[in-house]
């Protein structure tokens, strides 16, 4: 995943978007970069998922997705 990294300038802030203010930075970064947040804490990202269309998945969902990519023909 690190080979896919890219610098993203934060042009817009969606704060407050989470009941946990510490998660707002993560939401800002993810929304500006257009990436999926990988977290076990789905509860604090639910509002951003519903209202902003933030893509969120658990670590287990990521592993399943990566495993299915590796087995594709």
PDB file of N, CA, C and O in Angstrom:
ATOM      1  N   UNK A   1       0.812  -1.186   0.000  1.00  0.00           N
ATOM      2  CA  UNK A   1       0.000   0.000   0.000  1.00  0.00           C
ATOM      3  C   UNK A   1       0.862   1.259   0.000  1.00  0.00           C
ATOM      4  O   UNK A   1       0.474   2.270  -0.585  1.00  0.00           O
ATOM      5  N   UNK A   2       1.999   1.212   0.632  1.00  0.00           N
ATOM      6  CA  UNK A   2       2.843   2.398   0.650  1.00  0.00           C
ATOM      7  C   UNK A   2       3.326   2.778  -0.734  1.00  0.00           C
ATOM      8  O   UNK A   2       3.597   3.951  -0.990  1.00  0.00           O
ATOM      9  N   UNK A   3       3.440   1.813  -1.632  1.00  0.00           N
ATOM     10  CA  UNK A   3       3.869   2.139  -2.990  1.00  0.00           C
ATOM     11  C   UNK A   3       2.800   2.946  -3.725  1.00  0.00           C
ATOM     12  O   UNK A   3       3.088   3.550  -4.759  1.00  0.00           O
ATOM     13  N   UNK A   4       1.583   2.964  -3.210  1.00  0.00           N
ATOM     14  CA  UNK A   4       0.484   3.710  -3.821  1.00  0.00           C
ATOM     15  C   UNK A   4       0.314   5.109  -3.211  1.00  0.00           C
ATOM     16  O   UNK A   4      -0.609   5.833  -3.586  1.00  0.00           O
ATOM     17  N   UNK A   5       1.175   5.489  -2.293  1.00  0.00           N
ATOM     18  CA  UNK A   5       1.001   6.749  -1.570  1.00  0.00           C
ATOM     19  C   UNK A   5       1.130   7.959  -2.498  1.00  0.00           C
ATOM     20  O   UNK A   5       1.803   7.912  -3.527  1.00  0.00           O
ATOM     21  N   UNK A   6       0.466   9.038  -2.098  1.00  0.00           N
ATOM     22  CA  UNK A   6       0.596  10.306  -2.809  1.00  0.00           C
ATOM     23  C   UNK A   6       0.286  11.442  -1.832  1.00  0.00           C
ATOM     24  O   UNK A   6      -0.529  11.289  -0.923  1.00  0.00           O
ATOM     25  N   UNK A   7       0.934  12.557  -2.031  1.00  0.00           N
ATOM     26  CA  UNK A   7       0.716  13.726  -1.191  1.00  0.00           C
ATOM     27  C   UNK A   7      -0.616  14.363  -1.570  1.00  0.00           C
ATOM     28  O   UNK A   7      -0.905  14.541  -2.753  1.00  0.00           O
ATOM     29  N   UNK A   8      -1.418  14.702  -0.585  1.00  0.00           N
ATOM     30  CA  UNK A   8      -2.717  15.320  -0.842  1.00  0.00           C
ATOM     31  C   UNK A   8      -2.836  16.599  -0.029  1.00  0.00           C
ATOM     32  O   UNK A   8      -2.677  16.595   1.192  1.00  0.00           O
ATOM     33  N   UNK A   9      -3.115  17.679  -0.719  1.00  0.00           N
ATOM     34  CA  UNK A   9      -3.336  18.955  -0.046  1.00  0.00           C
ATOM     35  C   UNK A   9      -4.786  18.986   0.439  1.00  0.00           C
ATOM     36  O   UNK A   9      -5.704  18.611  -0.290  1.00  0.00           O
ATOM     37  N   UNK A  10      -4.973  19.433   1.660  1.00  0.00           N
ATOM     38  CA  UNK A  10      -6.309  19.524   2.236  1.00  0.00           C
ATOM     39  C   UNK A  10      -6.890  20.889   1.853  1.00  0.00           C
ATOM     40  O   UNK A  10      -6.498  21.918   2.403  1.00  0.00           O
ATOM     41  N   UNK A  11      -7.826  20.881   0.904  1.00  0.00           N
ATOM     42  CA  UNK A  11      -8.450  22.119   0.448  1.00  0.00           C
ATOM     43  C   UNK A  11      -9.732  22.445   1.203  1.00  0.00           C
ATOM     44  O   UNK A  11     -10.147  23.603   1.256  1.00  0.00           O
ATOM     45  N   UNK A  12     -10.354  21.438   1.782  1.00  0.00           N
ATOM     46  CA  UNK A  12     -11.662  21.643   2.390  1.00  0.00           C
ATOM     47  C   UNK A  12     -11.762  20.829   3.673  1.00  0.00           C
ATOM     48  O   UNK A  12     -11.233  19.721   3.760  1.00  0.00           O
ATOM     49  N   UNK A  13     -12.438  21.383   4.655  1.00  0.00           N
ATOM     50  CA  UNK A  13     -12.646  20.682   5.920  1.00  0.00           C
ATOM     51  C   UNK A  13     -14.134  20.410   6.117  1.00  0.00           C
ATOM     52  O   UNK A  13     -14.971  21.291   5.921  1.00  0.00           O
ATOM     53  N   UNK A  14     -14.446  19.194   6.503  1.00  0.00           N
ATOM     54  CA  UNK A  14     -15.830  18.788   6.742  1.00  0.00           C
ATOM     55  C   UNK A  14     -16.164  18.789   8.239  1.00  0.00           C
ATOM     56  O   UNK A  14     -17.144  18.162   8.640  1.00  0.00           O
ATOM     57  N   UNK A  15     -15.390  19.465   9.057  1.00  0.00           N
ATOM     58  CA  UNK A  15     -15.571  19.439  10.509  1.00  0.00           C
ATOM     59  C   UNK A  15     -16.781  20.235  10.938  1.00  0.00           C
ATOM     60  O   UNK A  15     -17.110  21.242  10.312  1.00  0.00           O
ATOM     61  N   UNK A  16     -17.439  19.814  11.976  1.00  0.00           N
ATOM     62  CA  UNK A  16     -17.323  18.525  12.651  1.00  0.00           C
ATOM     63  C   UNK A  16     -18.109  17.451  11.892  1.00  0.00           C
ATOM     64  O   UNK A  16     -19.235  17.692  11.458  1.00  0.00           O
ATOM     65  N   UNK A  17     -17.525  16.298  11.740  1.00  0.00           N
ATOM     66  CA  UNK A  17     -18.164  15.195  11.017  1.00  0.00           C
ATOM     67  C   UNK A  17     -18.240  13.927  11.850  1.00  0.00           C
ATOM     68  O   UNK A  17     -18.817  12.929  11.418  1.00  0.00           O
ATOM     69  N   UNK A  18     -17.659  13.961  13.041  1.00  0.00           N
ATOM     70  CA  UNK A  18     -17.617  12.774  13.888  1.00  0.00           C
ATOM     71  C   UNK A  18     -17.929  13.161  15.330  1.00  0.00           C
ATOM     72  O   UNK A  18     -17.611  14.274  15.750  1.00  0.00           O
ATOM     73  N   UNK A  19     -18.538  12.272  16.085  1.00  0.00           N
ATOM     74  CA  UNK A  19     -18.741  12.563  17.505  1.00  0.00           C
ATOM     75  C   UNK A  19     -17.425  12.632  18.276  1.00  0.00           C
ATOM     76  O   UNK A  19     -17.375  13.206  19.364  1.00  0.00           O
ATOM     77  N   UNK A  20     -16.370  12.057  17.726  1.00  0.00           N
ATOM     78  CA  UNK A  20     -15.034  12.118  18.322  1.00  0.00           C
ATOM     79  C   UNK A  20     -14.213  13.114  17.511  1.00  0.00           C
ATOM     80  O   UNK A  20     -13.835  12.827  16.376  1.00  0.00           O
ATOM     81  N   UNK A  21     -13.937  14.280  18.084  1.00  0.00           N
ATOM     82  CA  UNK A  21     -13.220  15.337  17.365  1.00  0.00           C
ATOM     83  C   UNK A  21     -11.867  14.872  16.835  1.00  0.00           C
ATOM     84  O   UNK A  21     -11.382  15.412  15.841  1.00  0.00           O
ATOM     85  N   UNK A  22     -11.256  13.893  17.469  1.00  0.00           N
ATOM     86  CA  UNK A  22      -9.975  13.370  17.007  1.00  0.00           C
ATOM     87  C   UNK A  22     -10.070  12.656  15.671  1.00  0.00           C
ATOM     88  O   UNK A  22      -9.068  12.505  14.973  1.00  0.00           O
ATOM     89  N   UNK A  23     -11.274  12.213  15.309  1.00  0.00           N
ATOM     90  CA  UNK A  23     -11.462  11.525  14.029  1.00  0.00           C
ATOM     91  C   UNK A  23     -11.703  12.489  12.875  1.00  0.00           C
ATOM     92  O   UNK A  23     -11.635  12.086  11.714  1.00  0.00           O
ATOM     93  N   UNK A  24     -11.982  13.751  13.172  1.00  0.00           N
ATOM     94  CA  UNK A  24     -12.265  14.713  12.109  1.00  0.00           C
ATOM     95  C   UNK A  24     -11.083  14.896  11.161  1.00  0.00           C
ATOM     96  O   UNK A  24     -11.286  15.055   9.957  1.00  0.00           O
ATOM     97  N   UNK A  25      -9.868  14.877  11.671  1.00  0.00           N
ATOM     98  CA  UNK A  25      -8.688  14.989  10.811  1.00  0.00           C
ATOM     99  C   UNK A  25      -8.616  13.811   9.843  1.00  0.00           C
ATOM    100  O   UNK A  25      -8.282  13.988   8.672  1.00  0.00           O
ATOM    101  N   UNK A  26      -8.924  12.629  10.321  1.00  0.00           N
ATOM    102  CA  UNK A  26      -8.923  11.436   9.467  1.00  0.00           C
ATOM    103  C   UNK A  26      -9.970  11.582   8.371  1.00  0.00           C
ATOM    104  O   UNK A  26      -9.710  11.250   7.215  1.00  0.00           O
ATOM    105  N   UNK A  27     -11.143  12.075   8.725  1.00  0.00           N
ATOM    106  CA  UNK A  27     -12.217  12.270   7.749  1.00  0.00           C
ATOM    107  C   UNK A  27     -11.812  13.314   6.718  1.00  0.00           C
ATOM    108  O   UNK A  27     -12.011  13.107   5.521  1.00  0.00           O
ATOM    109  N   UNK A  28     -11.242  14.442   7.166  1.00  0.00           N
ATOM    110  CA  UNK A  28     -10.771  15.466   6.229  1.00  0.00           C
ATOM    111  C   UNK A  28      -9.765  14.890   5.242  1.00  0.00           C
ATOM    112  O   UNK A  28      -9.881  15.103   4.035  1.00  0.00           O
ATOM    113  N   UNK A  29      -8.788  14.166   5.750  1.00  0.00           N
ATOM    114  CA  UNK A  29      -7.752  13.584   4.883  1.00  0.00           C
ATOM    115  C   UNK A  29      -8.350  12.585   3.899  1.00  0.00           C
ATOM    116  O   UNK A  29      -8.033  12.617   2.710  1.00  0.00           O
ATOM    117  N   UNK A  30      -9.205  11.707   4.384  1.00  0.00           N
ATOM    118  CA  UNK A  30      -9.796  10.677   3.524  1.00  0.00           C
ATOM    119  C   UNK A  30     -10.689  11.285   2.451  1.00  0.00           C
ATOM    120  O   UNK A  30     -10.641  10.859   1.297  1.00  0.00           O
ATOM    121  N   UNK A  31     -11.497  12.266   2.809  1.00  0.00           N
ATOM    122  CA  UNK A  31     -12.391  12.890   1.834  1.00  0.00           C
ATOM    123  C   UNK A  31     -11.601  13.653   0.779  1.00  0.00           C
ATOM    124  O   UNK A  31     -11.935  13.584  -0.404  1.00  0.00           O
ATOM    125  N   UNK A  32     -10.563  14.379   1.180  1.00  0.00           N
ATOM    126  CA  UNK A  32      -9.754  15.126   0.220  1.00  0.00           C
ATOM    127  C   UNK A  32      -8.943  14.210  -0.685  1.00  0.00           C
ATOM    128  O   UNK A  32      -8.709  14.541  -1.848  1.00  0.00           O
ATOM    129  N   UNK A  33      -8.512  13.065  -0.167  1.00  0.00           N
ATOM    130  CA  UNK A  33      -7.709  12.126  -0.959  1.00  0.00           C
ATOM    131  C   UNK A  33      -8.568  11.125  -1.723  1.00  0.00           C
ATOM    132  O   UNK A  33      -8.076  10.454  -2.630  1.00  0.00           O
ATOM    133  N   UNK A  34      -9.840  11.018  -1.367  1.00  0.00           N
ATOM    134  CA  UNK A  34     -10.720  10.061  -2.036  1.00  0.00           C
ATOM    135  C   UNK A  34     -10.369   8.620  -1.726  1.00  0.00           C
ATOM    136  O   UNK A  34     -10.403   7.759  -2.606  1.00  0.00           O
ATOM    137  N   UNK A  35     -10.032   8.360  -0.470  1.00  0.00           N
ATOM    138  CA  UNK A  35      -9.620   7.014  -0.065  1.00  0.00           C
ATOM    139  C   UNK A  35     -10.587   6.430   0.962  1.00  0.00           C
ATOM    140  O   UNK A  35     -11.424   7.139   1.522  1.00  0.00           O
ATOM    141  N   UNK A  36     -10.459   5.148   1.195  1.00  0.00           N
ATOM    142  CA  UNK A  36     -11.267   4.434   2.177  1.00  0.00           C
ATOM    143  C   UNK A  36     -10.574   4.461   3.531  1.00  0.00           C
ATOM    144  O   UNK A  36      -9.362   4.262   3.614  1.00  0.00           O
ATOM    145  N   UNK A  37     -11.330   4.704   4.581  1.00  0.00           N
ATOM    146  CA  UNK A  37     -10.804   4.655   5.947  1.00  0.00           C
ATOM    147  C   UNK A  37     -10.908   3.212   6.435  1.00  0.00           C
ATOM    148  O   UNK A  37     -11.970   2.596   6.349  1.00  0.00           O
ATOM    149  N   UNK A  38      -9.804   2.683   6.944  1.00  0.00           N
ATOM    150  CA  UNK A  38      -9.779   1.347   7.535  1.00  0.00           C
ATOM    151  C   UNK A  38      -9.767   1.536   9.049  1.00  0.00           C
ATOM    152  O   UNK A  38      -8.822   2.102   9.598  1.00  0.00           O
ATOM    153  N   UNK A  39     -10.815   1.064   9.724  1.00  0.00           N
ATOM    154  CA  UNK A  39     -10.934   1.271  11.165  1.00  0.00           C
ATOM    155  C   UNK A  39     -11.823   0.207  11.799  1.00  0.00           C
ATOM    156  O   UNK A  39     -12.724  -0.335  11.158  1.00  0.00           O
ATOM    157  N   UNK A  40     -11.556  -0.073  13.047  1.00  0.00           N
ATOM    158  CA  UNK A  40     -12.444  -0.943  13.825  1.00  0.00           C
ATOM    159  C   UNK A  40     -13.527  -0.120  14.512  1.00  0.00           C
ATOM    160  O   UNK A  40     -14.475  -0.670  15.075  1.00  0.00           O
ATOM    161  N   UNK A  41     -13.380   1.188  14.463  1.00  0.00           N
ATOM    162  CA  UNK A  41     -14.289   2.112  15.131  1.00  0.00           C
ATOM    163  C   UNK A  41     -15.323   2.650  14.131  1.00  0.00           C
ATOM    164  O   UNK A  41     -15.305   3.836  13.802  1.00  0.00           O
ATOM    165  N   UNK A  42     -16.202   1.803  13.657  1.00  0.00           N
ATOM    166  CA  UNK A  42     -17.185   2.214  12.656  1.00  0.00           C
ATOM    167  C   UNK A  42     -18.185   3.227  13.203  1.00  0.00           C
ATOM    168  O   UNK A  42     -18.688   4.069  12.459  1.00  0.00           O
ATOM    169  N   UNK A  43     -18.470   3.150  14.487  1.00  0.00           N
ATOM    170  CA  UNK A  43     -19.483   4.020  15.094  1.00  0.00           C
ATOM    171  C   UNK A  43     -19.172   5.507  14.885  1.00  0.00           C
ATOM    172  O   UNK A  43     -20.058   6.275  14.508  1.00  0.00           O
ATOM    173  N   UNK A  44     -17.927   5.917  15.127  1.00  0.00           N
ATOM    174  CA  UNK A  44     -17.579   7.333  15.022  1.00  0.00           C
ATOM    175  C   UNK A  44     -17.502   7.828  13.580  1.00  0.00           C
ATOM    176  O   UNK A  44     -17.462   9.036  13.348  1.00  0.00           O
ATOM    177  N   UNK A  45     -17.482   6.921  12.614  1.00  0.00           N
ATOM    178  CA  UNK A  45     -17.413   7.320  11.209  1.00  0.00           C
ATOM    179  C   UNK A  45     -18.759   7.182  10.501  1.00  0.00           C
ATOM    180  O   UNK A  45     -18.866   7.498   9.317  1.00  0.00           O
ATOM    181  N   UNK A  46     -19.782   6.717  11.207  1.00  0.00           N
ATOM    182  CA  UNK A  46     -21.091   6.459  10.598  1.00  0.00           C
ATOM    183  C   UNK A  46     -21.721   7.722  10.021  1.00  0.00           C
ATOM    184  O   UNK A  46     -22.254   7.691   8.912  1.00  0.00           O
ATOM    185  N   UNK A  47     -21.670   8.833  10.755  1.00  0.00           N
ATOM    186  CA  UNK A  47     -22.266  10.077  10.275  1.00  0.00           C
ATOM    187  C   UNK A  47     -21.602  10.536   8.976  1.00  0.00           C
ATOM    188  O   UNK A  47     -22.293  10.923   8.034  1.00  0.00           O
ATOM    189  N   UNK A  48     -20.280  10.498   8.918  1.00  0.00           N
ATOM    190  CA  UNK A  48     -19.563  10.909   7.703  1.00  0.00           C
ATOM    191  C   UNK A  48     -19.848   9.950   6.556  1.00  0.00           C
ATOM    192  O   UNK A  48     -19.918  10.364   5.399  1.00  0.00           O
ATOM    193  N   UNK A  49     -20.012   8.688   6.869  1.00  0.00           N
ATOM    194  CA  UNK A  49     -20.342   7.695   5.840  1.00  0.00           C
ATOM    195  C   UNK A  49     -21.700   8.013   5.223  1.00  0.00           C
ATOM    196  O   UNK A  49     -21.854   7.993   4.002  1.00  0.00           O
ATOM    197  N   UNK A  50     -22.676   8.303   6.069  1.00  0.00           N
ATOM    198  CA  UNK A  50     -24.035   8.566   5.588  1.00  0.00           C
ATOM    199  C   UNK A  50     -24.179   9.937   4.935  1.00  0.00           C
ATOM    200  O   UNK A  50     -24.812  10.053   3.885  1.00  0.00           O
ATOM    201  N   UNK A  51     -23.605  10.971   5.536  1.00  0.00           N
ATOM    202  CA  UNK A  51     -23.828  12.328   5.034  1.00  0.00           C
ATOM    203  C   UNK A  51     -22.834  12.767   3.962  1.00  0.00           C
ATOM    204  O   UNK A  51     -23.176  13.576   3.099  1.00  0.00           O
ATOM    205  N   UNK A  52     -21.616  12.246   4.005  1.00  0.00           N
ATOM    206  CA  UNK A  52     -20.586  12.674   3.054  1.00  0.00           C
ATOM    207  C   UNK A  52     -20.240  11.617   2.013  1.00  0.00           C
ATOM    208  O   UNK A  52     -19.580  11.912   1.017  1.00  0.00           O
ATOM    209  N   UNK A  53     -20.684  10.391   2.245  1.00  0.00           N
ATOM    210  CA  UNK A  53     -20.322   9.310   1.325  1.00  0.00           C
ATOM    211  C   UNK A  53     -18.934   8.757   1.579  1.00  0.00           C
ATOM    212  O   UNK A  53     -18.340   8.133   0.700  1.00  0.00           O
ATOM    213  N   UNK A  54     -18.411   8.984   2.786  1.00  0.00           N
ATOM    214  CA  UNK A  54     -17.093   8.455   3.149  1.00  0.00           C
ATOM    215  C   UNK A  54     -17.102   6.936   3.055  1.00  0.00           C
ATOM    216  O   UNK A  54     -18.023   6.284   3.546  1.00  0.00           O
ATOM    217  N   UNK A  55     -16.081   6.378   2.427  1.00  0.00           N
ATOM    218  CA  UNK A  55     -15.941   4.926   2.336  1.00  0.00           C
ATOM    219  C   UNK A  55     -15.206   4.438   3.580  1.00  0.00           C
ATOM    220  O   UNK A  55     -14.121   4.925   3.895  1.00  0.00           O
ATOM    221  N   UNK A  56     -15.795   3.481   4.282  1.00  0.00           N
ATOM    222  CA  UNK A  56     -15.229   2.961   5.525  1.00  0.00           C
ATOM    223  C   UNK A  56     -15.304   1.445   5.495  1.00  0.00           C
ATOM    224  O   UNK A  56     -16.308   0.878   5.064  1.00  0.00           O
ATOM    225  N   UNK A  57     -14.229   0.775   5.958  1.00  0.00           N
ATOM    226  CA  UNK A  57     -14.271  -0.678   6.110  1.00  0.00           C
ATOM    227  C   UNK A  57     -13.423  -1.091   7.298  1.00  0.00           C
ATOM    228  O   UNK A  57     -12.516  -0.373   7.718  1.00  0.00           O
ATOM    229  N   UNK A  58     -13.735  -2.258   7.827  1.00  0.00           N
ATOM    230  CA  UNK A  58     -12.987  -2.792   8.965  1.00  0.00           C
ATOM    231  C   UNK A  58     -11.714  -3.466   8.460  1.00  0.00           C
ATOM    232  O   UNK A  58     -11.615  -3.784   7.275  1.00  0.00           O
ATOM    233  N   UNK A  59     -10.742  -3.686   9.341  1.00  0.00           N
ATOM    234  CA  UNK A  59      -9.548  -4.425   8.933  1.00  0.00           C
ATOM    235  C   UNK A  59      -9.894  -5.813   8.385  1.00  0.00           C
ATOM    236  O   UNK A  59      -9.268  -6.271   7.428  1.00  0.00           O
ATOM    237  N   UNK A  60     -10.878  -6.482   8.978  1.00  0.00           N
ATOM    238  CA  UNK A  60     -11.283  -7.808   8.492  1.00  0.00           C
ATOM    239  C   UNK A  60     -11.833  -7.721   7.071  1.00  0.00           C
ATOM    240  O   UNK A  60     -11.533  -8.577   6.238  1.00  0.00           O
ATOM    241  N   UNK A  61     -12.636  -6.696   6.788  1.00  0.00           N
ATOM    242  CA  UNK A  61     -13.164  -6.512   5.433  1.00  0.00           C
ATOM    243  C   UNK A  61     -12.035  -6.257   4.438  1.00  0.00           C
ATOM    244  O   UNK A  61     -12.085  -6.733   3.304  1.00  0.00           O
ATOM    245  N   UNK A  62     -11.020  -5.508   4.860  1.00  0.00           N
ATOM    246  CA  UNK A  62      -9.871  -5.246   3.990  1.00  0.00           C
ATOM    247  C   UNK A  62      -9.131  -6.538   3.665  1.00  0.00           C
ATOM    248  O   UNK A  62      -8.771  -6.771   2.511  1.00  0.00           O
ATOM    249  N   UNK A  63      -8.904  -7.372   4.662  1.00  0.00           N
ATOM    250  CA  UNK A  63      -8.199  -8.639   4.438  1.00  0.00           C
ATOM    251  C   UNK A  63      -8.986  -9.524   3.482  1.00  0.00           C
ATOM    252  O   UNK A  63      -8.406 -10.143   2.590  1.00  0.00           O
ATOM    253  N   UNK A  64     -10.294  -9.588   3.659  1.00  0.00           N
ATOM    254  CA  UNK A  64     -11.127 -10.385   2.750  1.00  0.00           C
ATOM    255  C   UNK A  64     -11.037  -9.835   1.329  1.00  0.00           C
ATOM    256  O   UNK A  64     -10.925 -10.598   0.370  1.00  0.00           O
ATOM    257  N   UNK A  65     -11.086  -8.512   1.198  1.00  0.00           N
ATOM    258  CA  UNK A  65     -10.990  -7.890  -0.131  1.00  0.00           C
ATOM    259  C   UNK A  65      -9.636  -8.176  -0.770  1.00  0.00           C
ATOM    260  O   UNK A  65      -9.569  -8.529  -1.948  1.00  0.00           O
ATOM    261  N   UNK A  66      -8.561  -8.028  -0.008  1.00  0.00           N
ATOM    262  CA  UNK A  66      -7.222  -8.299  -0.537  1.00  0.00           C
ATOM    263  C   UNK A  66      -7.065  -9.762  -0.921  1.00  0.00           C
ATOM    264  O   UNK A  66      -6.438 -10.072  -1.934  1.00  0.00           O
ATOM    265  N   UNK A  67      -7.625 -10.659  -0.126  1.00  0.00           N
ATOM    266  CA  UNK A  67      -7.545 -12.090  -0.433  1.00  0.00           C
ATOM    267  C   UNK A  67      -8.295 -12.410  -1.716  1.00  0.00           C
ATOM    268  O   UNK A  67      -7.845 -13.240  -2.506  1.00  0.00           O
ATOM    269  N   UNK A  68      -9.435 -11.761  -1.934  1.00  0.00           N
ATOM    270  CA  UNK A  68     -10.206 -12.037  -3.149  1.00  0.00           C
ATOM    271  C   UNK A  68      -9.518 -11.475  -4.384  1.00  0.00           C
ATOM    272  O   UNK A  68      -9.650 -12.034  -5.473  1.00  0.00           O
ATOM    273  N   UNK A  69      -8.790 -10.379  -4.230  1.00  0.00           N
ATOM    274  CA  UNK A  69      -8.034  -9.818  -5.355  1.00  0.00           C
ATOM    275  C   UNK A  69      -6.911 -10.776  -5.740  1.00  0.00           C
ATOM    276  O   UNK A  69      -6.625 -10.966  -6.922  1.00  0.00           O
ATOM    277  N   UNK A  70      -6.281 -11.374  -4.737  1.00  0.00           N
ATOM    278  CA  UNK A  70      -5.176 -12.298  -4.983  1.00  0.00           C
ATOM    279  C   UNK A  70      -5.604 -13.595  -5.631  1.00  0.00           C
ATOM    280  O   UNK A  70      -4.773 -14.290  -6.215  1.00  0.00           O
ATOM    281  N   UNK A  71      -6.887 -13.944  -5.542  1.00  0.00           N
ATOM    282  CA  UNK A  71      -7.357 -15.205  -6.115  1.00  0.00           C
ATOM    283  C   UNK A  71      -8.119 -15.004  -7.419  1.00  0.00           C
ATOM    284  O   UNK A  71      -8.612 -15.968  -8.005  1.00  0.00           O
ATOM    285  N   UNK A  72      -8.216 -13.759  -7.876  1.00  0.00           N
ATOM    286  CA  UNK A  72      -8.938 -13.503  -9.130  1.00  0.00           C
ATOM    287  C   UNK A  72      -8.176 -14.108 -10.307  1.00  0.00           C
ATOM    288  O   UNK A  72      -6.946 -14.096 -10.330  1.00  0.00           O
ATOM    289  N   UNK A  73      -8.924 -14.644 -11.291  1.00  0.00           N
ATOM    290  CA  UNK A  73      -8.248 -15.260 -12.457  1.00  0.00           C
ATOM    291  C   UNK A  73      -7.536 -14.250 -13.316  1.00  0.00           C
ATOM    292  O   UNK A  73      -6.928 -14.615 -14.323  1.00  0.00           O
TER     293      UNK A  73
END
